[in-house]
Amino acid sequence: MPIARVLAWSLAYFVLAHYAQIMAGGPDGIVPIWPAIGIALFLILRHGPVGLVPVAIGGAATVANAYAEPLRLLTELLLVGATLVGALAARHACRLAGGCTEIFSRTRDMVVFLTAGCLVISAVAALIGVLVLYVTGVFPGTEHLADLPPRFMTWFISDLAGTVLVTPLLMAWSNGQGIGRPSLVSLACWLALIAAAAVTWVADLAADVENAAMLLLFGPTLAAAALSTQPRAFTAMVLSGAFLAVAVVADNIYAAQQGLRRETVALLLVQLYLVSIVETHLVLYAAIAENRRSIAERVNLAKHFSPNMVDLIARLGRPFEKPNRQRATVLFCDLRDFTRLSEAEGPEATIALLRDFHATMTDIVFRHDGTLDRYLGDGLMAVFGMPEPSPDDALRAVACAREMQEALAGINERRRARGETPLDMGIGLHTGEVMLGDIGSETTRSVTVIGDTVNVASRLQGLSKEIDAAIVLSTETRTAALSACNGDAGPLSDFVHLGAITLRGHSRPTDTWSLPRVRPAVPAA
């Protein structure tokens, strides 16, 4: 961590800790919120143990005013050490639970952050703190063991409020996303909360009315923000709304002249209410973000996979991170003489042609439960048996290829009616082992298959042009298709055996079969 950043975080920790010490003058010495511990949790989760260096520096500066009392100074330093130990324990707990790096986009990460992060650091820091006070006896009200449970609860709640409110804001601000444009509903709720806080300090209303107004407006504000804002805007509304609510309630409690013990309990209950509301809406926000991302991923998957495969892949998450060797049938199709055709028709007509061609052929692939691997300019590559192989992959691939040629005949009829040049297409199929996995960067990944089976299918498609055939397939594909239809050669009966052919780039010959191209009858002059 650079020196300038260490100093900046040290100053931030010192300011928040000093603010909390000033606010500790209420009944029973309770601190409404200890926000400095939120910085400690953020730094340990973001930078590891080195992130606690600013906490040590800022904490030492906070307790420097106790230099005249050696025992008190030692006690203050030990209390800062309690924060450091609590932060380390929280980091270890988060790592055991699986980490929490994307709390705003994954529900699981948010739950881990709230439980293994916020609860652990608050509980450990508060427990060590009250034990230090009991051993040293520096602060009044901690001389007996019976005094420790209520002191622990007040510190635990204030620490928990500090982490639940401050740490998410720092995480949101550090992810680099913009604030975005909040919806009118969330802005209206947020402004109503601010207006209610202003009224409480201007108008002379009963304390119960002021407290109720702030607490009742806080929940709807967060709900509206969770549905329509970016992480930065959402956490800003969380922190500002909670600060106003605590400030109003604390001001009313501190202004009370009697029943201090009862008022202390009331403030603790208000803090717990705010923490529970914030935690609920943090989880809600993460769930909404995760659902939106899931929908976007499903839309992206639907562009490549057949509908019945999208659900499977969505449930598995990222099943192809580890490459898997499996059997599949690969199909390549390509338009012939497309370069000459595109030069004659122009770019606008060519784009329209490709859109119509790709849409038609992709629908056919999906209808036969195939997977679109990629578009190849004037052609495409499809895989049958991806993501999971099945016994009838080859049969479905052959049926798909035949329907694609039939669909091309329909396209050509429409083109002839418009006076346009008809299209010609060749298709190659091969069955064998492929390596299935995802490739690309962390931000852009695609699922594909590689291997010699892919190369052979591509060469067979090229062979279809050389021999002027509609479909060329290997004996492996034919055998697998016949096995799936119990030996009935119906869909394969009109294929002609070409024999063993040495494909370009291959040393061993490939036994091939072809479906001759049916040329339309030319009307007599």
For each residue, the residues with C-beta under 8 A, 3 or more apart:
1: 5 6 47 50 51 53 54
2: 5 6
3: 6 7
4: 7 8
5: 1 2 8 9
6: 1 2 3 9 10 53 54 57
7: 3 4 10 11 54 57
8: 4 5 11 12 54
9: 5 6 12 13 39 43 54 55 58
10: 6 7 13 14 54 57 58 61
11: 7 8 14 15 58
12: 8 9 15 16 39 54 58
13: 9 10 16 17 36 39 40 54 55 57 58 59 62
14: 10 11 17 18 58 59 61 62
15: 11 12 18 19
16: 12 13 19 20 35 36 38 39 166
17: 13 14 20 21 34 36 58 59 62
18: 14 15 21 22 62
19: 15 16 22 23 35
20: 16 17 23 24 31 33 34 35 36 158 162
21: 17 18 24 31 62
22: 18 19 25
23: 19 20 26 31 32 33 250
24: 20 21 29 30 31
25: 22 29
26: 23 29 30 32 250 253 254 264 267
27: 30 253 254 256 260 261 263 264 267
28: 141 154 260 261 264
29: 24 25 26 139 141
30: 24 26 27 154 158 264 267 268
31: 20 21 23 24 34 154 155 158
32: 23 26 158 161 246 250 267 271
33: 20 23 158 161 162 165 246 271
34: 17 20 31 37 155 158 159 161 162
35: 16 19 20 38 39 162 165 166
36: 13 16 17 20 39 40 55 58 59 62 83 162
37: 34 40 41 83 86 121 122 125 159 162 163 166
38: 16 35 41 42 162 163 164 165 166 167 169 170
39: 9 12 13 16 35 36 42 43 54 55 58 166 167 170
40: 13 36 37 43 44 52 55 83 84 86 87 121
41: 37 38 44 45 87 90 117 118 121 163 167
42: 38 39 45 46 51 166 167 170 171 174
43: 9 39 40 46 47 51 52 54 55 87
44: 40 41 47 48 49 51 52 87 88 90 91
45: 41 42 51 90 91 94 100 113 117 167 171
46: 42 43 51 171 174
47: 1 43 44 50 51
48: 44 51 91
49: 44 52 88 91
50: 1 47 53
51: 1 42 43 44 45 46 47 48 54 55
52: 40 43 44 49 55 56 84 87 88
53: 1 6 50 56 57
54: 1 6 7 8 9 10 12 13 39 43 51 57 58
55: 9 13 36 39 40 43 51 52 58 59 80 83 84 87
56: 52 53 59 60 80 84
57: 6 7 10 13 53 54 60 61
58: 9 10 11 12 13 14 17 36 39 54 55 61 62
59: 13 14 17 36 55 56 62 63 77 80 83 84
60: 56 57 63 64 77 80
61: 10 14 57 58 64
62: 13 14 17 18 21 36 58 59 76 80
63: 59 60 66 73 76 77 79 80
64: 60 61 67
65:
66: 63 69 72 73 75 76
67: 64 73
68:
69: 66 72 73
70: 73 74
71: 74 75 136 138
72: 66 69 75 76 138
73: 63 66 67 69 70 76 77
74: 70 71 77 78 136
75: 66 71 72 78 79 132 133 136 138 139
76: 62 63 66 72 73 79 80
77: 59 60 63 73 74 80 81
78: 74 75 81 82 128 132 136
79: 63 75 76 82 83 129 132
80: 55 56 59 60 62 63 76 77 83 84
81: 77 78 84 85 128
82: 78 79 85 86 124 125 126 128 129 132
83: 36 37 40 55 59 79 80 86 87 121 125
84: 40 52 55 56 59 80 81 87 88
85: 81 82 88 89 124 125 128
86: 37 40 82 83 89 90 120 121 122 123 124 125 128 159
87: 40 41 43 44 52 55 83 84 90 91 121 125
88: 44 49 52 84 85 91 92
89: 85 86 92 93 120 121 124
90: 41 44 45 86 87 93 94 116 117 118 120 121 124
91: 44 45 48 49 87 88 94 95
92: 88 89 95 96
93: 89 90 96 97 116 117 120
94: 45 90 91 97 99 100 112 113 116 117
95: 91 92 98 99
96: 92 93 116
97: 93 94 100 112 115 116
98: 95 108 112
99: 94 95 109 112
100: 45 94 97 103 109 110 112 113 116 117
101: 109
102: 105 106 109
103: 100 106 109 110 113 168 171 282 286
104: 110 168 171 172 175 231 234 285 286 289
105: 102 109 286 289 290 293
106: 102 103 109 110 286 290
107: 110 111 283 286 287 290
108: 98 111 112
109: 99 100 101 102 103 105 106 112 113 286
110: 100 103 104 106 107 113 114 282 283 285 286
111: 107 108 114 115 283
112: 94 97 98 99 100 108 109 115 116 117
113: 45 94 100 103 109 110 116 117 118 167 168
114: 110 111 117 118 119 164 279 282 283
115: 97 111 112 118 119 120
116: 90 93 94 96 97 100 112 113 119 120
117: 41 45 90 93 94 100 112 113 114 120 121 163 167
118: 41 90 113 114 115 121 122 160 163 164 167
119: 114 115 116 122 123 160
120: 86 89 90 93 115 116 117 123 124
121: 37 40 41 83 86 87 89 90 117 118 124 125 159 163
122: 37 86 118 119 125 126 156 159 160 163
123: 86 119 120 126 127 156
124: 82 85 86 89 90 120 121 127 128
125: 37 82 83 85 86 87 121 122 128 129 155 159
126: 82 122 123 129 130 152 155 156 159
127: 123 124 130 131 152
128: 78 81 82 85 86 124 125 131 132
129: 79 82 125 126 132 133 155
130: 126 127 133 134 142 148 151 152 155
131: 127 128 134 135 148
132: 75 78 79 82 128 129 135 136
133: 75 129 130 136 137 138 139 142 151
134: 130 131 137 142 143 145 147 148
135: 131 132
136: 71 74 75 78 132 133
137: 133 134 142 143
138: 71 72 75 133
139: 29 75 133 142
140: 143
141: 28 29 147 151
142: 130 133 134 137 139 147 148 151
143: 134 137 140 147
144: 147 148
145: 134 148
146: 149
147: 134 141 142 143 144 150 151
148: 130 131 134 142 144 145 151 152
149: 146 152 153
150: 147 153 154
151: 130 133 141 142 147 148 154 155
152: 126 127 130 148 149 155 156
153: 149 150 156 157 268
154: 28 30 31 150 151 157 158 264 268
155: 31 34 125 126 129 130 151 152 158 159
156: 122 123 126 152 153 159 160
157: 153 154 160 161 268 271 272 275
158: 20 30 31 32 33 34 154 155 161 162 271
159: 34 37 86 121 122 125 126 155 156 162 163
160: 118 119 122 156 157 163 164 275
161: 32 33 34 157 158 164 165 242 246 271 274 275
162: 20 33 34 35 36 37 38 158 159 165 166
163: 37 38 41 117 118 121 122 159 160 166 167
164: 38 114 118 160 161 167 168 275 278 279 282
165: 33 35 38 161 162 168 169 238 239 242 243 278
166: 16 35 37 38 39 42 162 163 169 170 239
167: 38 39 41 42 45 113 117 118 163 164 170 171
168: 103 104 113 164 165 171 172 235 238 282
169: 38 165 166 172 173 235 236 238 239
170: 38 39 42 166 167 173 174
171: 42 45 46 103 104 167 168 174 175 231 235
172: 104 168 169 175 177 231 232 234 235
173: 169 170 232 235
174: 42 46 170 171
175: 104 171 172 231
176:
177: 172 180 230 231 232
178: 230 232
179: 230 232 233 236
180: 177 229 230 232 233
181:
182: 186 187 190 225 228 229 233 237
183: 186 187 224 227 228 229
184: 187 188
185: 188 189 224 228
186: 182 183 189 190 221 224 225 227 228 229 233 237
187: 182 183 184 190 191
188: 184 185 191 192 224
189: 185 186 192 193 217 220 221 224 225
190: 182 186 187 193 194 221 224 225 237 240 241
191: 187 188 194 195
192: 188 189 195 196 217 221
193: 189 190 196 197 214 217 218 221 241 244 245
194: 190 191 197 198 240 244
195: 191 192 198 199
196: 192 193 199 200 213 214 217
197: 193 194 200 201 214 244 245 247 248
198: 194 195 201 202
199: 195 196 202 203 205 213
200: 196 197 203 205 210 213 214 248
201: 197 198 248 251
202: 198 199
203: 199 200
204:
205: 199 200 209 210
206: 209 210
207: 210 211 252 253 255 256
208: 211 212
209: 205 206 212 213
210: 200 205 206 207 213 214 248 252
211: 207 208 214 215 248 249 252 270
212: 208 209 215 216
213: 196 199 200 209 210 216 217
214: 193 196 197 200 210 211 217 218 244 245 248 249
215: 211 212 218 219 245 249 270 273 274
216: 212 213 219 220
217: 189 192 193 196 213 214 220 221 241
218: 193 214 215 221 222 241 242 245 274 277
219: 215 216 222 223 277 281
220: 189 216 217 223 224
221: 186 189 190 192 193 217 218 224 225 237 241
222: 218 219 225 226 234 237 238 241 277 278 281
223: 219 220 226 227 281 284
224: 183 185 186 188 189 190 220 221 227 228
225: 182 186 189 190 221 222 228 229 233 234 237 238 281 285
226: 222 223 229 234 281 284 285 288
227: 183 186 223 224 288
228: 182 183 185 186 224 225
229: 180 182 183 186 225 226 233 234 237
230: 177 178 179 180 233 234
231: 104 171 172 175 177 234 235 285
232: 172 173 177 178 179 180 235 236
233: 179 180 182 186 225 229 230 236 237
234: 104 172 222 225 226 229 230 231 237 238 285
235: 168 169 171 172 173 231 232 238 239
236: 169 179 232 233 239 240
237: 182 186 190 221 222 225 229 233 234 240 241
238: 165 168 169 222 225 234 235 241 242 278 281 282
239: 165 166 169 235 236 242 243
240: 190 194 236 237 243 244
241: 190 193 217 218 221 222 237 238 244 245
242: 161 165 218 238 239 245 246 274 278
243: 165 239 240 246 247
244: 193 194 197 214 240 241 247 248
245: 193 197 214 215 218 241 242 248 249 270 274
246: 32 33 161 242 243 249 250 270 271 274
247: 197 243 244 250 251
248: 197 200 201 210 211 214 244 245 251 252
249: 211 214 215 245 246 252 253 267 270
250: 23 26 32 246 247 253 254 267
251: 201 247 248 254 255
252: 207 210 211 248 249 255 256
253: 26 27 207 249 250 256 263 264 266 267
254: 26 27 250 251
255: 207 251 252
256: 27 207 252 253 259 260 263
257:
258:
259: 256 262 263
260: 27 28 256 263 264
261: 27 28 264 265
262: 259 265 266
263: 27 253 256 259 260 266 267
264: 26 27 28 30 154 253 260 261 267 268
265: 261 262 268 269
266: 253 262 263 269 270
267: 26 27 30 32 249 250 253 263 264 270 271
268: 30 153 154 157 264 265 271 272
269: 265 266 272 273
270: 211 215 245 246 249 266 267 273 274
271: 32 33 157 158 161 246 267 268 274 275
272: 157 268 269 275 276
273: 215 269 270 276 277
274: 161 215 218 242 245 246 270 271 277 278
275: 157 160 161 164 271 272 278 279
276: 272 273 279 280
277: 218 219 222 273 274 280 281
278: 164 165 222 238 242 274 275 281 282
279: 114 164 275 276 282 283
280: 276 277 283 284
281: 219 222 223 225 226 238 277 278 284 285
282: 103 110 114 164 168 238 278 279 285 286
283: 107 110 111 114 279 280 286 287
284: 223 226 280 281 287 288
285: 104 110 225 226 231 234 281 282 288 289
286: 103 104 105 106 107 109 110 282 283 289 290
287: 107 283 284 290 291
288: 226 227 284 285 291 292
289: 104 105 285 286 292 293
290: 105 106 107 286 287 293 294
291: 287 288 294 295
292: 288 289 295 296
293: 105 289 290 296 297
294: 290 291 297 298 314
295: 291 292 298 299
296: 292 293 299 300
297: 293 294 300 301 314
298: 294 295 301 302 310 314
299: 295 296 302 303
300: 296 297 303 304
301: 297 298 304 305 309 310 313 314
302: 298 299 305 307 310
303: 299 300 372
304: 300 301 371 372 373 446 447
305: 301 302 309 310 313 371 372 387
306: 309 310 365 366 367 369 370 371
307: 302 310 311 366
308: 311 312 369
309: 301 305 306 312 313 369 371 387
310: 298 301 302 305 306 307 313 314
311: 307 308 314 315
312: 308 309 315 316 387 388
313: 301 305 309 310 316 319 387
314: 294 297 298 301 310 311 317
315: 311 312
316: 312 313 319 387
317: 314
318: 321 438
319: 313 316 387
320: 323 324 387 436 437 438 447
321: 318 437 438
322: 437
323: 320 435 436 437
324: 320 435 436 437
325: 433 434 435 436
326: 385 389 433 434 436
327: 385 389 393 431 432 433 434
328: 383 384 385 386 389 393 431 432 433 434 436 449 453
329: 383 384 385 393 394 396 397 429 430 431 477 480
330: 381 382 383 384 429 430 431 434 449 453 454 457
331: 365 370 381 382 383 384 397 400 401 427 428 429 457
332: 376 379 380 381 427 428 429 457 458 460 461
333: 361 379 380 382 401 404 425 426 427 428 461
334: 338 376 378 379 425 426 461 465
335: 338 341 357 378 379 423 424 425
336: 423 424 425 426 465
337: 340 341 424
338: 334 335 341 342 377 378
339: 342 343
340: 337 343 344
341: 335 337 338 344 345 350 353 421 423
342: 338 339 345 346 347 350
343: 339 340
344: 340 341 421
345: 341 342 349 350 353 420 421
346: 342 349 350
347: 342 350 351
348: 351 352
349: 345 346 352 353
350: 341 342 345 346 347 353 354
351: 347 348 354 355
352: 348 349 355 356
353: 341 345 349 350 356 357 423
354: 350 351 357 358 377 378
355: 351 352 358 359
356: 352 353 359 360 411
357: 335 353 354 360 361 378 411 423
358: 354 355 361 362 375 380
359: 355 356 362 363
360: 356 357 363 364 407 411
361: 333 357 358 364 365 380 404 407
362: 358 359 365 366 372 380
363: 359 360 366 367
364: 360 361 367 368 400 403 404 407
365: 306 331 361 362 368 370 371 372 380 382 400
366: 306 307 362 363 369 370 372
367: 306 363 364 400 403
368: 364 365 384 396 397 399 400 403
369: 306 308 309 366 384 396
370: 306 331 365 366 382 383 384 396 397 400
371: 304 305 306 309 365 382 383 384 386 387
372: 303 304 305 362 365 366 375 380 381 382
373: 304 380 381 382 383 386 448 449
374: 380 381 446 448
375: 358 372 379 380
376: 332 334 379 380 381
377: 338 354
378: 334 335 338 354 357
379: 332 333 334 335 375 376 425 461
380: 332 333 358 361 362 365 372 373 374 375 376
381: 330 331 332 372 373 374 376 454 457 458
382: 330 331 333 365 370 371 372 373 397 400
383: 328 329 330 331 370 371 373 386 434 449
384: 328 329 330 331 368 369 370 371 393 394 396 397 400
385: 326 327 328 329 388 389 390 393
386: 328 371 373 383 389 434 436 447 449
387: 305 309 312 313 316 319 320 371 436 447
388: 312 385
389: 326 327 328 385 386 393
390: 385 393
391: 483 484
392: 395 396 484
393: 327 328 329 384 385 389 390 396 397 431 480 484
394: 329 384 397 398 429 431 476 477 478 480 481 484
395: 392 398 399 480 481 484 485 491
396: 329 368 369 370 384 392 393 399 400
397: 329 331 368 370 382 384 393 394 400 401 429 431 477 481
398: 394 395 401 402 429 471 473 477 481 491 492
399: 368 395 396 402 403 491
400: 331 364 365 367 368 370 382 384 396 397 403 404
401: 331 333 397 398 404 405 427 429 471 473
402: 398 399 405 406 471 491 515
403: 364 367 368 399 400 406 407
404: 333 361 364 400 401 407 408 425 427
405: 401 402 408 409 425 427 470 471 515
406: 402 403 409 410
407: 360 361 364 403 404 410 411
408: 404 405 411 412 423 425
409: 405 406 412 413 520
410: 406 407 413 414
411: 356 357 360 407 408 414 415 423
412: 408 409 415 416 422 423 520
413: 409 410 416 417
414: 410 411 417 418
415: 411 412 418 420 421 422 423
416: 412 413 419 420 422
417: 413 414
418: 414 415
419: 416
420: 345 415 416
421: 341 344 345 415
422: 412 415 416 520
423: 335 336 341 353 357 408 411 412 415
424: 335 336 337 517
425: 333 334 335 336 379 404 405 408 470
426: 333 334 336 461 462 464 465 469 470 471 472
427: 331 332 333 401 404 405 461 464 470 471 472
428: 331 332 333 457 458 459 460 461 462 463 464 471 472 473
429: 329 330 331 332 394 397 398 401 457 460 471 472 473 474 477
430: 329 330 453 456 457 460 473 474 476 477 510
431: 327 328 329 330 393 394 397 453 474 476 477 480
432: 327 328 451 452 453 456 476
433: 325 326 327 328 451 453
434: 325 326 327 328 330 383 386 449 450 451 453 454
435: 323 324 325 449 450 451
436: 320 323 324 325 326 328 386 387 447 448 449
437: 320 321 322 323 324 447 448 450
438: 318 320 321 445 446 447 448
439: 445 446 448
440: 444 445 446
441: 444 445
442: 445
443:
444: 440 441
445: 438 439 440 441 442
446: 304 374 438 439 440
447: 304 320 386 387 436 437 438
448: 373 374 436 437 438 439
449: 328 330 373 383 386 434 435 436 453 454
450: 434 435 437 454
451: 432 433 434 435 454 455
452: 432 455 456
453: 328 330 430 431 432 433 434 449 456 457
454: 330 381 434 449 450 451 457 458
455: 451 452 458 459 505 506
456: 430 432 452 453 459 460 474 503 506 510
457: 330 331 332 381 428 429 430 453 454 460 461
458: 332 381 428 454 455 461 462
459: 428 455 456 462 463 503 504 505 506 510
460: 332 428 429 430 456 457 463 464 472 473 474 503 510 512
461: 332 333 334 379 426 427 428 457 458 464 465 472
462: 426 428 458 459 465 466 504
463: 428 459 460 466 467 469 472 501 503 512
464: 426 427 428 460 461 467 468 469 470 471 472 514
465: 334 336 426 461 462 468
466: 462 463
467: 463 464 472 498 514
468: 464 465 517
469: 426 463 464 472 514 515 516 517
470: 405 425 426 427 464 514 515 516 517 518
471: 398 401 402 405 426 427 428 429 464 495 514 515
472: 426 427 428 429 460 461 463 464 467 469 498 512 513 514 515
473: 398 401 428 429 430 460 477 478 495 512 513 514
474: 429 430 431 456 460 477 478 510 511 512 513
475: 478 479 510 511 512 513
476: 394 430 431 432 479 480
477: 329 394 397 398 429 430 431 473 474 480 481
478: 394 473 474 475 481 482 492 495 513
479: 475 476 482 483
480: 329 393 394 395 431 476 477 483 484
481: 394 395 397 398 477 478 484 485 491 492
482: 478 479 485 487 488 489 492
483: 391 479 480 486 487
484: 391 392 393 394 395 480 481
485: 395 481 482 488 490 491
486: 483
487: 482 483
488: 482 485
489: 482 492 493
490: 485 493
491: 395 398 399 402 481 485
492: 398 478 481 482 489 495 513
493: 489 490
494: 515
495: 471 473 478 492 513 514 515
496: 513 514 515 516
497: 513
498: 467 472 501 512 513 514
499: 511 512
500: 509 510 511 512
501: 463 498 509 510 511 512
502: 506 507 508 509 510
503: 456 459 460 463 506 509 510
504: 459 462
505: 455 459
506: 455 456 459 502 503 509 510
507: 502
508: 502
509: 500 501 502 503 506
510: 430 456 459 460 474 475 500 501 502 503 506
511: 474 475 499 500 501
512: 460 463 472 473 474 475 498 499 500 501
513: 472 473 474 475 478 492 495 496 497 498
514: 464 467 469 470 471 472 473 495 496 498
515: 402 405 469 470 471 472 494 495 496
516: 469 470 496
517: 424 468 469 470
518: 470
519:
520: 409 412 422
521:
522:
523:
524:
525:
